[in-house]
Amino acid sequence: MAKVCQITGRKRMVGNNVAHSKLRTKRIFALNLKSKKFWSEAEQRFVTLKVSAKGMRTIEKKGLDAALKDAQKNGYINLF
């Protein structure tokens, strides 16, 4: 799977390293992506997701089932 958060849809970004001489070279801004298991009350089972730190905060705030529903609506995850 690609390195994309399944809750927020965030991906890596590409930018420049800028030296003191203003010389620019390409670099990658990577995600803080983790594979984590969450307990789903609606399904009474664990769900394993690849989520970023921001995605974990979103799950804490909204709840797992609401966050999964929003992610499916936005097309970040495909549930059945």
JOKA-V202695 format. One record per pair of residues at least 24 apart in sequence whose ideal C-beta (glycine too) atoms are under 8 Angstrom apart, sorted by sequence separation. I is the first residue (numbers start at 1). J is the second residue. If there is no record, write none. Layout:
I:J / I:J
//
This chain:
40:64 / 41:65 / 39:64 / 40:65 / 5:31 / 38:64 / 3:30 / 3:31 / 5:33 / 40:68 / 49:77 / 3:33 / 7:49 / 10:52 / 6:49 / 8:51 / 6:50 / 7:51 / 8:52 / 10:54 / 5:50 / 6:51 / 7:52 / 10:55 / 4:50 / 5:51 / 8:54 / 3:50 / 5:52 / 8:55 / 7:55 / 1:50 / 5:54 / 6:55 / 5:55 / 8:58 / 7:58 / 7:59 / 7:67 / 7:68 / 9:71 / 8:71 / 7:71 / 6:71 / 9:74 / 9:75 / 9:76 / 8:76 / 7:76 / 6:76 / 7:77 / 5:76 / 6:77 / 4:76
//
